[in-house]
């Protein structure tokens, strides 16, 4: 893995040059809101570095909210900079689903192939971040082409793929190649891990969570479902949720659009039967999907600990608190 160093000023200049010929997205903070924006001369100086997750999950770039799936089109190259580890790890599951040879989504595949992913360390954490609880570190280790860290006004880039190497080749004259990652970055990473472990010291891991929610009857689900308004925000903001509808339109158009298991009638079938008619059954189904069904089907947990579902919930349902309470009840019953 090759490691390079470059000044922050030069790195921003490189992103500006690339944005002149490709779509470049980067996290930009406006007031207290952090999200990806298409880079231009108007916002390149406002890029946020090494901060916890943008609001929009990475999946939206490869699995759009709404997409015509019978219209041929050429995918333009895009660069997504500043992707947190929680979103990169979500690709473990999404790739298995959408790139399965028997059920290949060619639109997802084309977008993935035409995208340069630049992952970013998290040097601070949000209130609901908990990636380490599920074995994920707050710095890029997989599913990115290049990883980015900023330390002492110096940018450190590590190349993970040939595609990443090809992207940087044009600019290597500006870089200094390093033998190894600077020790200051290791210290920053260790500090972030410690913050996360302290913040989530009471949160069980995925195996304990799996056992607890499988055993839980209705008490926990009915309690927390009282505050659920079935808006589906937790599902659509989740980096791994991938349910969708196919809608037929005029002129033989077929549109793929996001769906969510928390919506009423999500699982209604012929004869008006609906096994998820009750709100509490839909809530339980979401957690079973994350910690039981997806691991059983794809050998991947469907929660990366980003905490977006807690941030977005209108009813203020705290997923972590629900899990802690569920595991506590299981221990009491055992």
LOKOL-394418 format. One record per residue (C-alpha): residue number from 1; residue in three letters; chain; x, y, z. Coordinates in Angstrom, 2 decimals. Example, Ala and Ser with C-alpha at 12.3 -4.5 7.8 and 13.67 -1.06 7.14 Angstrom:
BEGIN
<num=1; residuo=ALA; cadena=A; X=12.30; Y=-4.50; Z=7.80>
<num=2; residuo=SER; cadena=A; X=13.67; Y=-1.06; Z=7.14>
This chain:
BEGIN
<num=1; residuo=UNK; cadena=A; X=0.00; Y=0.00; Z=0.00>
<num=2; residuo=UNK; cadena=A; X=1.67; Y=3.22; Z=-1.18>
<num=3; residuo=UNK; cadena=A; X=1.50; Y=6.26; Z=1.07>
<num=4; residuo=UNK; cadena=A; X=1.85; Y=9.87; Z=-0.05>
<num=5; residuo=UNK; cadena=A; X=2.00; Y=13.27; Z=1.58>
<num=6; residuo=UNK; cadena=A; X=0.89; Y=16.57; Z=0.05>
<num=7; residuo=UNK; cadena=A; X=0.01; Y=20.00; Z=1.39>
<num=8; residuo=UNK; cadena=A; X=-3.64; Y=20.70; Z=2.13>
<num=9; residuo=UNK; cadena=A; X=-3.56; Y=23.68; Z=-0.23>
<num=10; residuo=UNK; cadena=A; X=-2.31; Y=21.52; Z=-3.08>
<num=11; residuo=UNK; cadena=A; X=-4.84; Y=18.78; Z=-2.35>
<num=12; residuo=UNK; cadena=A; X=-7.72; Y=21.27; Z=-2.53>
<num=13; residuo=UNK; cadena=A; X=-6.26; Y=22.51; Z=-5.82>
<num=14; residuo=UNK; cadena=A; X=-6.21; Y=18.91; Z=-7.12>
<num=15; residuo=UNK; cadena=A; X=-9.87; Y=18.42; Z=-6.20>
<num=16; residuo=UNK; cadena=A; X=-10.68; Y=21.68; Z=-8.02>
<num=17; residuo=UNK; cadena=A; X=-8.84; Y=20.51; Z=-11.14>
<num=18; residuo=UNK; cadena=A; X=-10.63; Y=17.15; Z=-11.11>
<num=19; residuo=UNK; cadena=A; X=-14.01; Y=18.83; Z=-10.60>
<num=20; residuo=UNK; cadena=A; X=-13.51; Y=20.69; Z=-13.89>
<num=21; residuo=UNK; cadena=A; X=-13.80; Y=17.41; Z=-15.84>
<num=22; residuo=UNK; cadena=A; X=-15.66; Y=15.03; Z=-13.48>
<num=23; residuo=UNK; cadena=A; X=-18.32; Y=15.27; Z=-10.83>
<num=24; residuo=UNK; cadena=A; X=-16.60; Y=15.55; Z=-7.46>
<num=25; residuo=UNK; cadena=A; X=-18.64; Y=15.31; Z=-4.27>
<num=26; residuo=UNK; cadena=A; X=-17.24; Y=16.24; Z=-0.87>
<num=27; residuo=UNK; cadena=A; X=-18.67; Y=16.89; Z=2.62>
<num=28; residuo=UNK; cadena=A; X=-19.39; Y=20.58; Z=3.16>
<num=29; residuo=UNK; cadena=A; X=-20.56; Y=22.02; Z=6.46>
<num=30; residuo=UNK; cadena=A; X=-23.07; Y=24.83; Z=6.40>
<num=31; residuo=UNK; cadena=A; X=-24.11; Y=26.06; Z=9.82>
<num=32; residuo=UNK; cadena=A; X=-24.55; Y=22.77; Z=11.75>
<num=33; residuo=UNK; cadena=A; X=-25.41; Y=20.68; Z=8.70>
<num=34; residuo=UNK; cadena=A; X=-22.79; Y=18.41; Z=7.11>
<num=35; residuo=UNK; cadena=A; X=-23.53; Y=16.79; Z=3.77>
<num=36; residuo=UNK; cadena=A; X=-22.08; Y=16.03; Z=0.36>
<num=37; residuo=UNK; cadena=A; X=-22.12; Y=18.79; Z=-2.24>
<num=38; residuo=UNK; cadena=A; X=-21.02; Y=18.86; Z=-5.85>
<num=39; residuo=UNK; cadena=A; X=-17.75; Y=20.77; Z=-5.77>
<num=40; residuo=UNK; cadena=A; X=-17.37; Y=24.07; Z=-7.61>
<num=41; residuo=UNK; cadena=A; X=-15.41; Y=27.28; Z=-7.20>
<num=42; residuo=UNK; cadena=A; X=-18.17; Y=28.45; Z=-4.86>
<num=43; residuo=UNK; cadena=A; X=-17.73; Y=25.79; Z=-2.17>
<num=44; residuo=UNK; cadena=A; X=-14.29; Y=24.19; Z=-2.56>
<num=45; residuo=UNK; cadena=A; X=-12.96; Y=26.30; Z=0.32>
<num=46; residuo=UNK; cadena=A; X=-15.68; Y=24.97; Z=2.64>
<num=47; residuo=UNK; cadena=A; X=-14.85; Y=21.26; Z=2.48>
<num=48; residuo=UNK; cadena=A; X=-15.00; Y=19.56; Z=5.88>
<num=49; residuo=UNK; cadena=A; X=-12.12; Y=17.23; Z=6.71>
<num=50; residuo=UNK; cadena=A; X=-12.07; Y=14.15; Z=8.96>
<num=51; residuo=UNK; cadena=A; X=-15.47; Y=14.84; Z=10.51>
<num=52; residuo=UNK; cadena=A; X=-18.04; Y=12.19; Z=11.32>
<num=53; residuo=UNK; cadena=A; X=-20.59; Y=11.14; Z=8.73>
<num=54; residuo=UNK; cadena=A; X=-22.31; Y=13.38; Z=6.17>
<num=55; residuo=UNK; cadena=A; X=-26.11; Y=13.27; Z=6.44>
<num=56; residuo=UNK; cadena=A; X=-26.64; Y=11.47; Z=3.13>
<num=57; residuo=UNK; cadena=A; X=-25.54; Y=7.81; Z=3.16>
<num=58; residuo=UNK; cadena=A; X=-23.15; Y=6.66; Z=0.45>
<num=59; residuo=UNK; cadena=A; X=-25.75; Y=4.26; Z=-0.98>
<num=60; residuo=UNK; cadena=A; X=-27.61; Y=7.20; Z=-2.57>
<num=61; residuo=UNK; cadena=A; X=-24.83; Y=7.59; Z=-5.14>
<num=62; residuo=UNK; cadena=A; X=-25.16; Y=3.99; Z=-6.38>
<num=63; residuo=UNK; cadena=A; X=-28.78; Y=3.25; Z=-5.51>
<num=64; residuo=UNK; cadena=A; X=-30.61; Y=6.54; Z=-6.22>
<num=65; residuo=UNK; cadena=A; X=-33.89; Y=7.44; Z=-4.56>
<num=66; residuo=UNK; cadena=A; X=-35.61; Y=7.32; Z=-7.96>
<num=67; residuo=UNK; cadena=A; X=-34.24; Y=5.77; Z=-11.14>
<num=68; residuo=UNK; cadena=A; X=-35.53; Y=4.77; Z=-14.56>
<num=69; residuo=UNK; cadena=A; X=-34.27; Y=1.21; Z=-15.10>
<num=70; residuo=UNK; cadena=A; X=-35.18; Y=0.70; Z=-18.74>
<num=71; residuo=UNK; cadena=A; X=-33.41; Y=3.74; Z=-20.16>
<num=72; residuo=UNK; cadena=A; X=-29.89; Y=3.26; Z=-21.47>
<num=73; residuo=UNK; cadena=A; X=-27.36; Y=5.83; Z=-20.32>
<num=74; residuo=UNK; cadena=A; X=-23.65; Y=6.26; Z=-19.92>
<num=75; residuo=UNK; cadena=A; X=-22.41; Y=6.75; Z=-16.39>
<num=76; residuo=UNK; cadena=A; X=-19.96; Y=9.61; Z=-16.05>
<num=77; residuo=UNK; cadena=A; X=-16.96; Y=9.23; Z=-13.80>
<num=78; residuo=UNK; cadena=A; X=-17.47; Y=10.66; Z=-10.35>
<num=79; residuo=UNK; cadena=A; X=-15.26; Y=11.11; Z=-7.32>
<num=80; residuo=UNK; cadena=A; X=-16.71; Y=10.91; Z=-3.82>
<num=81; residuo=UNK; cadena=A; X=-14.36; Y=12.36; Z=-1.24>
<num=82; residuo=UNK; cadena=A; X=-14.57; Y=12.10; Z=2.54>
<num=83; residuo=UNK; cadena=A; X=-16.52; Y=8.85; Z=2.85>
<num=84; residuo=UNK; cadena=A; X=-16.60; Y=7.58; Z=6.47>
<num=85; residuo=UNK; cadena=A; X=-15.77; Y=4.00; Z=7.37>
<num=86; residuo=UNK; cadena=A; X=-19.35; Y=3.19; Z=8.41>
<num=87; residuo=UNK; cadena=A; X=-20.56; Y=3.90; Z=4.86>
<num=88; residuo=UNK; cadena=A; X=-17.68; Y=2.06; Z=3.22>
<num=89; residuo=UNK; cadena=A; X=-18.47; Y=-1.03; Z=5.28>
<num=90; residuo=UNK; cadena=A; X=-22.11; Y=-0.84; Z=4.16>
<num=91; residuo=UNK; cadena=A; X=-20.85; Y=-1.76; Z=0.69>
<num=92; residuo=UNK; cadena=A; X=-20.00; Y=-5.24; Z=2.03>
<num=93; residuo=UNK; cadena=A; X=-23.73; Y=-5.96; Z=2.02>
<num=94; residuo=UNK; cadena=A; X=-24.92; Y=-3.78; Z=-0.87>
<num=95; residuo=UNK; cadena=A; X=-22.36; Y=-5.24; Z=-3.26>
<num=96; residuo=UNK; cadena=A; X=-23.42; Y=-8.78; Z=-2.40>
<num=97; residuo=UNK; cadena=A; X=-27.04; Y=-7.87; Z=-3.12>
<num=98; residuo=UNK; cadena=A; X=-26.76; Y=-5.71; Z=-6.24>
<num=99; residuo=UNK; cadena=A; X=-23.72; Y=-7.39; Z=-7.83>
<num=100; residuo=UNK; cadena=A; X=-24.96; Y=-10.95; Z=-7.43>
<num=101; residuo=UNK; cadena=A; X=-24.39; Y=-12.62; Z=-10.81>
<num=102; residuo=UNK; cadena=A; X=-27.88; Y=-14.14; Z=-10.82>
<num=103; residuo=UNK; cadena=A; X=-29.61; Y=-10.84; Z=-10.01>
<num=104; residuo=UNK; cadena=A; X=-27.14; Y=-8.25; Z=-11.31>
<num=105; residuo=UNK; cadena=A; X=-28.20; Y=-4.61; Z=-11.16>
<num=106; residuo=UNK; cadena=A; X=-26.32; Y=-3.17; Z=-14.15>
<num=107; residuo=UNK; cadena=A; X=-27.04; Y=0.42; Z=-13.10>
<num=108; residuo=UNK; cadena=A; X=-25.52; Y=-0.11; Z=-9.67>
<num=109; residuo=UNK; cadena=A; X=-22.57; Y=-1.95; Z=-11.25>
<num=110; residuo=UNK; cadena=A; X=-21.86; Y=0.85; Z=-13.73>
<num=111; residuo=UNK; cadena=A; X=-21.97; Y=3.51; Z=-11.04>
<num=112; residuo=UNK; cadena=A; X=-19.62; Y=1.53; Z=-8.79>
<num=113; residuo=UNK; cadena=A; X=-17.15; Y=0.99; Z=-11.64>
<num=114; residuo=UNK; cadena=A; X=-17.18; Y=4.67; Z=-12.62>
<num=115; residuo=UNK; cadena=A; X=-16.67; Y=6.00; Z=-9.11>
<num=116; residuo=UNK; cadena=A; X=-13.46; Y=6.80; Z=-7.25>
<num=117; residuo=UNK; cadena=A; X=-14.07; Y=6.45; Z=-3.52>
<num=118; residuo=UNK; cadena=A; X=-11.81; Y=8.41; Z=-1.18>
<num=119; residuo=UNK; cadena=A; X=-12.38; Y=7.30; Z=2.39>
<num=120; residuo=UNK; cadena=A; X=-11.72; Y=9.53; Z=5.37>
<num=121; residuo=UNK; cadena=A; X=-10.67; Y=9.05; Z=8.98>
<num=122; residuo=UNK; cadena=A; X=-13.05; Y=10.31; Z=11.65>
<num=123; residuo=UNK; cadena=A; X=-11.15; Y=12.43; Z=14.18>
<num=124; residuo=UNK; cadena=A; X=-14.25; Y=13.27; Z=16.16>
<num=125; residuo=UNK; cadena=A; X=-17.54; Y=11.52; Z=16.76>
<num=126; residuo=UNK; cadena=A; X=-21.21; Y=12.40; Z=16.81>
<num=127; residuo=UNK; cadena=A; X=-23.51; Y=11.71; Z=19.73>
<num=128; residuo=UNK; cadena=A; X=-24.92; Y=8.53; Z=18.18>
<num=129; residuo=UNK; cadena=A; X=-21.84; Y=7.11; Z=16.41>
<num=130; residuo=UNK; cadena=A; X=-21.14; Y=3.51; Z=17.47>
<num=131; residuo=UNK; cadena=A; X=-19.25; Y=1.76; Z=14.65>
<num=132; residuo=UNK; cadena=A; X=-16.73; Y=0.07; Z=16.96>
<num=133; residuo=UNK; cadena=A; X=-19.59; Y=-1.75; Z=18.72>
<num=134; residuo=UNK; cadena=A; X=-19.93; Y=-3.84; Z=15.57>
<num=135; residuo=UNK; cadena=A; X=-16.26; Y=-4.37; Z=14.83>
<num=136; residuo=UNK; cadena=A; X=-15.78; Y=-1.42; Z=12.48>
<num=137; residuo=UNK; cadena=A; X=-12.94; Y=1.04; Z=12.97>
<num=138; residuo=UNK; cadena=A; X=-13.50; Y=4.79; Z=12.43>
<num=139; residuo=UNK; cadena=A; X=-10.96; Y=4.90; Z=9.61>
<num=140; residuo=UNK; cadena=A; X=-10.98; Y=3.38; Z=6.10>
<num=141; residuo=UNK; cadena=A; X=-9.73; Y=-0.19; Z=5.75>
<num=142; residuo=UNK; cadena=A; X=-11.77; Y=-1.57; Z=2.86>
<num=143; residuo=UNK; cadena=A; X=-14.03; Y=-0.70; Z=-0.09>
<num=144; residuo=UNK; cadena=A; X=-12.25; Y=2.54; Z=-1.00>
<num=145; residuo=UNK; cadena=A; X=-9.70; Y=3.37; Z=-3.66>
<num=146; residuo=UNK; cadena=A; X=-7.80; Y=5.92; Z=-1.59>
<num=147; residuo=UNK; cadena=A; X=-7.90; Y=6.83; Z=2.09>
<num=148; residuo=UNK; cadena=A; X=-7.41; Y=10.36; Z=3.37>
<num=149; residuo=UNK; cadena=A; X=-6.10; Y=11.74; Z=6.65>
<num=150; residuo=UNK; cadena=A; X=-5.21; Y=15.31; Z=7.56>
<num=151; residuo=UNK; cadena=A; X=-2.57; Y=15.97; Z=10.19>
<num=152; residuo=UNK; cadena=A; X=-0.69; Y=19.20; Z=10.93>
<num=153; residuo=UNK; cadena=A; X=-1.99; Y=20.77; Z=7.69>
<num=154; residuo=UNK; cadena=A; X=-0.54; Y=17.88; Z=5.72>
<num=155; residuo=UNK; cadena=A; X=-2.68; Y=15.48; Z=3.71>
<num=156; residuo=UNK; cadena=A; X=-1.76; Y=11.78; Z=3.95>
<num=157; residuo=UNK; cadena=A; X=-3.09; Y=9.56; Z=1.16>
<num=158; residuo=UNK; cadena=A; X=-2.95; Y=5.77; Z=1.10>
<num=159; residuo=UNK; cadena=A; X=-3.66; Y=3.90; Z=-2.12>
<num=160; residuo=UNK; cadena=A; X=-5.87; Y=0.82; Z=-1.79>
<num=161; residuo=UNK; cadena=A; X=-6.61; Y=-0.11; Z=-5.43>
<num=162; residuo=UNK; cadena=A; X=-5.20; Y=0.14; Z=-8.94>
<num=163; residuo=UNK; cadena=A; X=-8.05; Y=2.50; Z=-9.74>
<num=164; residuo=UNK; cadena=A; X=-6.90; Y=4.73; Z=-6.91>
<num=165; residuo=UNK; cadena=A; X=-3.31; Y=4.60; Z=-8.13>
<num=166; residuo=UNK; cadena=A; X=-4.44; Y=5.55; Z=-11.62>
<num=167; residuo=UNK; cadena=A; X=-6.40; Y=8.50; Z=-10.26>
<num=168; residuo=UNK; cadena=A; X=-3.37; Y=9.86; Z=-8.38>
<num=169; residuo=UNK; cadena=A; X=-0.81; Y=9.20; Z=-11.13>
<num=170; residuo=UNK; cadena=A; X=-1.55; Y=12.51; Z=-12.79>
<num=171; residuo=UNK; cadena=A; X=-0.58; Y=14.40; Z=-9.66>
<num=172; residuo=UNK; cadena=A; X=2.27; Y=12.39; Z=-8.10>
<num=173; residuo=UNK; cadena=A; X=4.78; Y=15.08; Z=-9.05>
<num=174; residuo=UNK; cadena=A; X=3.22; Y=17.13; Z=-6.24>
<num=175; residuo=UNK; cadena=A; X=3.47; Y=14.28; Z=-3.72>
<num=176; residuo=UNK; cadena=A; X=6.11; Y=13.02; Z=-1.32>
<num=177; residuo=UNK; cadena=A; X=6.08; Y=9.24; Z=-0.94>
<num=178; residuo=UNK; cadena=A; X=6.31; Y=7.99; Z=2.64>
<num=179; residuo=UNK; cadena=A; X=7.60; Y=4.68; Z=3.97>
<num=180; residuo=UNK; cadena=A; X=4.76; Y=4.38; Z=6.44>
<num=181; residuo=UNK; cadena=A; X=1.78; Y=6.13; Z=7.96>
<num=182; residuo=UNK; cadena=A; X=2.87; Y=8.96; Z=10.34>
<num=183; residuo=UNK; cadena=A; X=2.60; Y=8.08; Z=14.02>
<num=184; residuo=UNK; cadena=A; X=0.40; Y=11.15; Z=14.60>
<num=185; residuo=UNK; cadena=A; X=-2.35; Y=9.54; Z=12.56>
<num=186; residuo=UNK; cadena=A; X=-2.13; Y=6.32; Z=14.56>
<num=187; residuo=UNK; cadena=A; X=-2.55; Y=8.41; Z=17.71>
<num=188; residuo=UNK; cadena=A; X=-5.58; Y=10.23; Z=16.28>
<num=189; residuo=UNK; cadena=A; X=-7.16; Y=6.92; Z=15.34>
<num=190; residuo=UNK; cadena=A; X=-6.53; Y=5.41; Z=18.76>
<num=191; residuo=UNK; cadena=A; X=-8.07; Y=8.48; Z=20.38>
<num=192; residuo=UNK; cadena=A; X=-11.21; Y=8.23; Z=18.25>
<num=193; residuo=UNK; cadena=A; X=-11.57; Y=4.53; Z=19.03>
<num=194; residuo=UNK; cadena=A; X=-11.29; Y=5.30; Z=22.76>
<num=195; residuo=UNK; cadena=A; X=-13.97; Y=8.00; Z=22.47>
<num=196; residuo=UNK; cadena=A; X=-16.33; Y=5.57; Z=20.75>
<num=197; residuo=UNK; cadena=A; X=-15.71; Y=2.76; Z=23.23>
<num=198; residuo=UNK; cadena=A; X=-16.31; Y=5.08; Z=26.16>
<num=199; residuo=UNK; cadena=A; X=-19.45; Y=6.56; Z=24.66>
<num=200; residuo=UNK; cadena=A; X=-20.89; Y=3.10; Z=23.90>
<num=201; residuo=UNK; cadena=A; X=-19.54; Y=1.11; Z=26.83>
<num=202; residuo=UNK; cadena=A; X=-23.02; Y=-0.21; Z=27.67>
<num=203; residuo=UNK; cadena=A; X=-24.02; Y=-1.12; Z=24.12>
<num=204; residuo=UNK; cadena=A; X=-23.86; Y=-4.89; Z=23.41>
<num=205; residuo=UNK; cadena=A; X=-22.15; Y=-6.25; Z=20.31>
<num=206; residuo=UNK; cadena=A; X=-24.03; Y=-7.71; Z=17.37>
<num=207; residuo=UNK; cadena=A; X=-24.05; Y=-11.34; Z=18.60>
<num=208; residuo=UNK; cadena=A; X=-25.56; Y=-10.48; Z=21.97>
<num=209; residuo=UNK; cadena=A; X=-28.01; Y=-8.16; Z=20.23>
<num=210; residuo=UNK; cadena=A; X=-29.01; Y=-10.93; Z=17.83>
<num=211; residuo=UNK; cadena=A; X=-29.82; Y=-13.34; Z=20.65>
<num=212; residuo=UNK; cadena=A; X=-31.78; Y=-10.75; Z=22.62>
<num=213; residuo=UNK; cadena=A; X=-34.06; Y=-9.54; Z=19.81>
<num=214; residuo=UNK; cadena=A; X=-34.74; Y=-13.10; Z=18.65>
<num=215; residuo=UNK; cadena=A; X=-35.96; Y=-13.99; Z=22.11>
<num=216; residuo=UNK; cadena=A; X=-37.86; Y=-10.77; Z=22.77>
<num=217; residuo=UNK; cadena=A; X=-41.62; Y=-11.22; Z=22.46>
<num=218; residuo=UNK; cadena=A; X=-43.66; Y=-8.03; Z=22.30>
<num=219; residuo=UNK; cadena=A; X=-42.85; Y=-5.98; Z=25.40>
<num=220; residuo=UNK; cadena=A; X=-39.93; Y=-3.96; Z=24.03>
<num=221; residuo=UNK; cadena=A; X=-41.42; Y=-3.56; Z=20.56>
<num=222; residuo=UNK; cadena=A; X=-44.79; Y=-2.33; Z=21.81>
<num=223; residuo=UNK; cadena=A; X=-43.10; Y=0.07; Z=24.23>
<num=224; residuo=UNK; cadena=A; X=-40.95; Y=1.76; Z=21.59>
<num=225; residuo=UNK; cadena=A; X=-43.54; Y=1.52; Z=18.81>
<num=226; residuo=UNK; cadena=A; X=-45.74; Y=3.94; Z=20.74>
<num=227; residuo=UNK; cadena=A; X=-43.46; Y=6.72; Z=19.54>
<num=228; residuo=UNK; cadena=A; X=-43.11; Y=5.47; Z=15.95>
<num=229; residuo=UNK; cadena=A; X=-45.01; Y=7.43; Z=13.28>
<num=230; residuo=UNK; cadena=A; X=-44.14; Y=5.05; Z=10.40>
<num=231; residuo=UNK; cadena=A; X=-42.31; Y=7.80; Z=8.50>
<num=232; residuo=UNK; cadena=A; X=-39.59; Y=5.40; Z=7.35>
<num=233; residuo=UNK; cadena=A; X=-36.80; Y=7.91; Z=8.04>
<num=234; residuo=UNK; cadena=A; X=-34.73; Y=5.28; Z=9.85>
<num=235; residuo=UNK; cadena=A; X=-34.75; Y=3.04; Z=6.79>
<num=236; residuo=UNK; cadena=A; X=-34.18; Y=5.56; Z=4.02>
<num=237; residuo=UNK; cadena=A; X=-31.29; Y=7.22; Z=5.90>
<num=238; residuo=UNK; cadena=A; X=-29.67; Y=3.86; Z=6.68>
<num=239; residuo=UNK; cadena=A; X=-26.54; Y=3.07; Z=4.63>
<num=240; residuo=UNK; cadena=A; X=-27.54; Y=-0.59; Z=4.17>
<num=241; residuo=UNK; cadena=A; X=-31.33; Y=-0.52; Z=3.69>
<num=242; residuo=UNK; cadena=A; X=-32.07; Y=-1.34; Z=0.07>
<num=243; residuo=UNK; cadena=A; X=-35.77; Y=-2.15; Z=-0.36>
<num=244; residuo=UNK; cadena=A; X=-37.40; Y=-0.68; Z=-3.46>
<num=245; residuo=UNK; cadena=A; X=-40.54; Y=-0.68; Z=-5.58>
<num=246; residuo=UNK; cadena=A; X=-40.72; Y=-1.02; Z=-9.36>
<num=247; residuo=UNK; cadena=A; X=-43.40; Y=1.25; Z=-10.80>
<num=248; residuo=UNK; cadena=A; X=-44.69; Y=0.92; Z=-14.36>
<num=249; residuo=UNK; cadena=A; X=-45.25; Y=4.22; Z=-16.14>
<num=250; residuo=UNK; cadena=A; X=-46.39; Y=5.36; Z=-19.58>
<num=251; residuo=UNK; cadena=A; X=-44.28; Y=4.62; Z=-22.65>
<num=252; residuo=UNK; cadena=A; X=-43.00; Y=1.39; Z=-21.11>
<num=253; residuo=UNK; cadena=A; X=-40.98; Y=3.18; Z=-18.47>
<num=254; residuo=UNK; cadena=A; X=-40.16; Y=1.33; Z=-15.29>
<num=255; residuo=UNK; cadena=A; X=-39.02; Y=3.33; Z=-12.28>
<num=256; residuo=UNK; cadena=A; X=-37.18; Y=1.97; Z=-9.26>
<num=257; residuo=UNK; cadena=A; X=-37.94; Y=3.95; Z=-6.12>
<num=258; residuo=UNK; cadena=A; X=-36.93; Y=3.49; Z=-2.49>
<num=259; residuo=UNK; cadena=A; X=-39.32; Y=1.63; Z=-0.23>
<num=260; residuo=UNK; cadena=A; X=-39.13; Y=1.03; Z=3.54>
<num=261; residuo=UNK; cadena=A; X=-40.32; Y=-1.74; Z=5.83>
<num=262; residuo=UNK; cadena=A; X=-41.63; Y=0.86; Z=8.28>
<num=263; residuo=UNK; cadena=A; X=-44.25; Y=2.12; Z=5.83>
<num=264; residuo=UNK; cadena=A; X=-47.84; Y=0.86; Z=6.36>
<num=265; residuo=UNK; cadena=A; X=-48.79; Y=-1.86; Z=3.86>
<num=266; residuo=UNK; cadena=A; X=-45.13; Y=-2.59; Z=3.07>
<num=267; residuo=UNK; cadena=A; X=-45.83; Y=-6.34; Z=3.22>
<num=268; residuo=UNK; cadena=A; X=-49.51; Y=-6.40; Z=2.30>
<num=269; residuo=UNK; cadena=A; X=-50.36; Y=-9.22; Z=-0.09>
<num=270; residuo=UNK; cadena=A; X=-53.38; Y=-10.54; Z=-2.00>
<num=271; residuo=UNK; cadena=A; X=-56.52; Y=-10.88; Z=0.09>
<num=272; residuo=UNK; cadena=A; X=-55.43; Y=-7.82; Z=2.07>
<num=273; residuo=UNK; cadena=A; X=-53.32; Y=-9.95; Z=4.41>
<num=274; residuo=UNK; cadena=A; X=-50.47; Y=-8.07; Z=6.08>
<num=275; residuo=UNK; cadena=A; X=-48.10; Y=-9.83; Z=8.51>
<num=276; residuo=UNK; cadena=A; X=-46.56; Y=-6.45; Z=9.38>
<num=277; residuo=UNK; cadena=A; X=-49.82; Y=-4.57; Z=9.84>
<num=278; residuo=UNK; cadena=A; X=-49.03; Y=-3.51; Z=13.42>
<num=279; residuo=UNK; cadena=A; X=-46.42; Y=-0.83; Z=13.97>
<num=280; residuo=UNK; cadena=A; X=-44.63; Y=-2.89; Z=16.61>
<num=281; residuo=UNK; cadena=A; X=-44.29; Y=-5.86; Z=14.21>
<num=282; residuo=UNK; cadena=A; X=-42.72; Y=-3.56; Z=11.60>
<num=283; residuo=UNK; cadena=A; X=-40.33; Y=-2.19; Z=14.19>
<num=284; residuo=UNK; cadena=A; X=-39.32; Y=-5.70; Z=15.25>
<num=285; residuo=UNK; cadena=A; X=-38.91; Y=-6.75; Z=11.62>
<num=286; residuo=UNK; cadena=A; X=-36.41; Y=-3.93; Z=11.04>
<num=287; residuo=UNK; cadena=A; X=-34.17; Y=-5.11; Z=13.89>
<num=288; residuo=UNK; cadena=A; X=-34.47; Y=-8.75; Z=12.89>
<num=289; residuo=UNK; cadena=A; X=-33.47; Y=-7.77; Z=9.37>
<num=290; residuo=UNK; cadena=A; X=-30.37; Y=-5.96; Z=10.64>
<num=291; residuo=UNK; cadena=A; X=-29.09; Y=-8.49; Z=13.13>
<num=292; residuo=UNK; cadena=A; X=-30.61; Y=-11.83; Z=12.10>
<num=293; residuo=UNK; cadena=A; X=-31.92; Y=-12.09; Z=8.53>
<num=294; residuo=UNK; cadena=A; X=-29.10; Y=-10.33; Z=6.70>
<num=295; residuo=UNK; cadena=A; X=-26.33; Y=-12.14; Z=8.61>
<num=296; residuo=UNK; cadena=A; X=-28.08; Y=-15.45; Z=7.88>
<num=297; residuo=UNK; cadena=A; X=-28.54; Y=-14.67; Z=4.17>
<num=298; residuo=UNK; cadena=A; X=-25.34; Y=-12.77; Z=3.34>
<num=299; residuo=UNK; cadena=A; X=-23.04; Y=-13.31; Z=6.32>
<num=300; residuo=UNK; cadena=A; X=-23.08; Y=-9.54; Z=6.87>
<num=301; residuo=UNK; cadena=A; X=-24.57; Y=-7.56; Z=9.73>
<num=302; residuo=UNK; cadena=A; X=-26.82; Y=-4.84; Z=8.29>
<num=303; residuo=UNK; cadena=A; X=-25.89; Y=-2.16; Z=10.81>
<num=304; residuo=UNK; cadena=A; X=-22.62; Y=-0.23; Z=10.59>
<num=305; residuo=UNK; cadena=A; X=-23.14; Y=1.86; Z=13.71>
<num=306; residuo=UNK; cadena=A; X=-23.48; Y=5.20; Z=11.91>
<num=307; residuo=UNK; cadena=A; X=-26.34; Y=6.30; Z=14.19>
<num=308; residuo=UNK; cadena=A; X=-28.25; Y=8.04; Z=11.40>
<num=309; residuo=UNK; cadena=A; X=-31.49; Y=6.22; Z=12.29>
<num=310; residuo=UNK; cadena=A; X=-31.36; Y=7.72; Z=15.78>
<num=311; residuo=UNK; cadena=A; X=-30.55; Y=11.17; Z=14.41>
<num=312; residuo=UNK; cadena=A; X=-33.43; Y=11.06; Z=11.91>
<num=313; residuo=UNK; cadena=A; X=-36.18; Y=9.54; Z=14.04>
<num=314; residuo=UNK; cadena=A; X=-39.13; Y=11.91; Z=14.44>
<num=315; residuo=UNK; cadena=A; X=-40.37; Y=9.89; Z=17.41>
<num=316; residuo=UNK; cadena=A; X=-36.95; Y=10.12; Z=19.10>
<num=317; residuo=UNK; cadena=A; X=-36.61; Y=6.33; Z=19.25>
<num=318; residuo=UNK; cadena=A; X=-33.08; Y=5.51; Z=20.32>
<num=319; residuo=UNK; cadena=A; X=-32.03; Y=2.27; Z=18.66>
<num=320; residuo=UNK; cadena=A; X=-29.12; Y=1.80; Z=21.05>
<num=321; residuo=UNK; cadena=A; X=-31.26; Y=2.28; Z=24.12>
<num=322; residuo=UNK; cadena=A; X=-33.79; Y=-0.23; Z=22.75>
<num=323; residuo=UNK; cadena=A; X=-31.01; Y=-2.80; Z=22.28>
<num=324; residuo=UNK; cadena=A; X=-29.53; Y=-2.19; Z=25.74>
<num=325; residuo=UNK; cadena=A; X=-32.96; Y=-2.63; Z=27.32>
<num=326; residuo=UNK; cadena=A; X=-33.70; Y=-5.74; Z=25.26>
<num=327; residuo=UNK; cadena=A; X=-30.42; Y=-7.38; Z=26.28>
<num=328; residuo=UNK; cadena=A; X=-31.03; Y=-6.48; Z=29.91>
<num=329; residuo=UNK; cadena=A; X=-34.46; Y=-8.13; Z=29.83>
<num=330; residuo=UNK; cadena=A; X=-33.00; Y=-11.26; Z=28.25>
<num=331; residuo=UNK; cadena=A; X=-30.43; Y=-11.57; Z=31.05>
<num=332; residuo=UNK; cadena=A; X=-33.12; Y=-11.12; Z=33.68>
<num=333; residuo=UNK; cadena=A; X=-35.31; Y=-13.83; Z=32.09>
<num=334; residuo=UNK; cadena=A; X=-32.36; Y=-16.23; Z=31.75>
